[in-house]
Amino acid sequence: MERVIPQTQEMFDAYGRLNGDNDILHYDDDYARKRGFRGTLGHGLMYLGYVADLAARKYGKDWHYRGEISVKFIAPVCPGDELKVSLDDAGQAQCESQFGKTLVGYARLV
């Protein structure tokens, strides 16, 4: 299964309002660029949520009772990235932008 989700600053802002994450790296483009990033950084838990969404679609109600998820964030996601989120038949998960992999891990039933 896979989904392509274009990333926007508006998404980062909205997610930050929901979870209370006020880290300036998520909101100030100039600040983030001065620290060597391509732009502001997406919230890692957004991407964990994208994987969990695919797992819920794949496993149905069993996901809520027997689901296990583990991911590692390996590269930043910035506004303008086209993020492809995937979950294969074995439960291996990844997120990948046009710049490479950003998340690896798994979502499976136990």
Salt bridges, closest charged atoms under 4 A:
ASP21 OD2 - HIS26 NE2 3.14
ASP21 OD2 - HIS43 ND1 3.42
ASP29 OD2 - ARG33 NE 2.76
ASP30 OD2 - LYS34 NZ 3.13
ASP53 OD2 - ARG3 NH1 3.22
ASP53 OD2 - ARG57 NE 2.88
ASP62 OD2 - ARG66 NH2 3.68
GLU68 OE1 - ARG108 NE 2.91
ASP81 OD1 - ARG38 NH1 2.83
ASP89 OD1 - LYS58 NZ 3.96
